[in-house]
Amino acid sequence: MPKRSLNSSVLRWPSRIEVEQALQDWLSQVEVPGLLAAGYFGSYAREEAGPGSDLDLILVVKETPEAPWERTRRLPLELLPVPTEALVFSQAEWHALPEARPRFWQTLVREIRWLRPPP
């Protein structure tokens, strides 16, 4: 979330570097069962983030019995310094993504910054 600049009333939104470091710390502290890969895309990955920007997170797990809309329920995304939207894909879904959603896949290919690259 925004932070005050020292004793000033000016609020400063976290930089990409700060958000990426917080995400690295988060990944080392949070248990994501079967985690294979983690990265982010969108304005932070393009280095275009500004006040109010959110973090678009991609997590690839070995497998998951949960429906896509239920997969982020137990993730403590509120621990990250900016609002975060996460997409969790099983490994099989990840491999099928280029054919299933080619435009989205092309966006990811251009933008994604991997913190833990997929195997």
N, C-alpha and C positions, 0 to 999 in steps of 0.2 A: 504494500500500500504506500501511498505518498509519505514522504518523510520531511520533517522540518529541516531547513538549512540553518544549523547552529541555533542562534537566538532570534533568527528572523521569522517573520510570519509567512515567508514564502515557502510554499510546498514544492518539493522536487520529486518527480516520478523516478523510480529506479531505472538505471541504465541497463542495456543488454548484458553487459558484463556482470553487473550485480544480480540480475535475474538468473543468468546462467549459473553463477556460483551458488545461488540459493537453491536452484534446481538440482545441482550436483549434490549438495548437502542433503536435500530432501530425499533424493534417490538412495543415498547411503543410509538414511535413517528409517525409511518407510518400507515395510514388507509388501512387495507386490508379487504374489505367488506366480512362479513360472516366468518371471520377467526375462525376456531375451534382448530387447532393444528399447531405447528411449531417445527421443529427440523432440525438437520443436520446429514449428514453421510459422508463417504469418509475419506480422509487423516486426516482432522481435528478431526473427531470423533474417529479415530483409534489412535490419537496422533502420527501420522507419518508425519505431515505437515512440509514442509521446504520451502526454498526460491522458490517462483513461484507457490506454492500450491494455489488452489482455494477452495472456500467454496461451498459445495453441500447442498443446502437448500431444505427442503420439507415443503410445506404449504398445509394444508387441509382446504378447505372452505365449507360452508354449500352447496352451489350450485353456478354454474357459467354458463352463456349462451355462453361464449367465447370458441373458439376452443383451445385445449391444447397449441398450439404454440403462441397464442395471449395473454395468461393469465399473462405473466410477463412484458408485454409491459409498463404498467404504474407503475411498482414497481421501486422505486429509489434505485436499487441495487448498484449504484455507490457511495452511502453514506457509504457503508460497507468498512472496511479497506483492504480487499483483493478482487480480482476478484471473483464474485459469480454467480453460475448457480442455478436457482430456478426451481423447479418442483411444479406446483400447481395442486392439485387433488380436485375434488368435493368429498363430503362425500361418495356418492354412488360409485364413482371410487375407492376411498381408500378401501372401503369394498370389492370391486371386485378384487383388486390387487393380493391377494394371488393366486387366480385361474387364472387370466389373465396373470400374469407375475411372476411365482413361483420363478425363480432364482433371479430376482431383489428383490422380497419380502424377500427371505432368507437373502440377503445381508443387507437389511434394518433391519430385526429382529436382526441380529448380531451387526450392527454398530450404528444405529440411537441414537442420544442423543436428547431427547425431552426437549425443553424449555417450551412448552405448550403441554402436552400430549393429544392425541385424546380422545374424550369422549367415 
